[in-house]
Amino acid sequence: MANMTTIHTVLAMAAQRDWEIHQVDIKSAYLYASIQEEIYIRAPPGYLKDDQRGKVLRLRRSLPGLKQAGFEWAEELAGVFVELGFSRSKVNQAIYYKHTTDAHVVIMVSIDDMAVTITPPTSPNSSPSCAASSRSPTSAS
């Protein structure tokens, strides 16, 4: 999770350089993370048929409240950013950045919220190439 000093520093830098700043809230973020170990739970009341009582369910995706949920989500998100060509900060593991000839992007992650700063496009009809992608955390498998 990005600490407040880092957030303030990156936002101040973005404001000073007149970069765009966007806020992203990922709904149900923990549900997108795959689980790397086998975890079983009891079925909720009424979920199983009478002849299936006593069976347990294996989780394939993370759930809020699960001890591993935050870690699994962070690893899933990190994989997506690395696949898109972003680098992870060595100082703060919740900061990702990407620099190209036409744009600079910095993403700060705080659980299921992100602040994205990006250099503005040079012309009204162009968008920075390092931000464009159809890949999202929800399509990771």
VENRAMO-V691671 format. One record per helix or strand of 3 or more residues. SS is the DSSP state (A for helix, B for strand). FROM is the first residue (numbers start at 1). TO is the last residue. If there is no record, write none. Layout:
ss,from,to
SS,FROM,TO
SS,FROM,TO
This chain:
ss,from,to
A,4,16
B,20,25
A,29,32
B,40,42
A,50,52
B,56,58
A,69,83
B,95,99
B,104,110
B,113,118
A,137,139
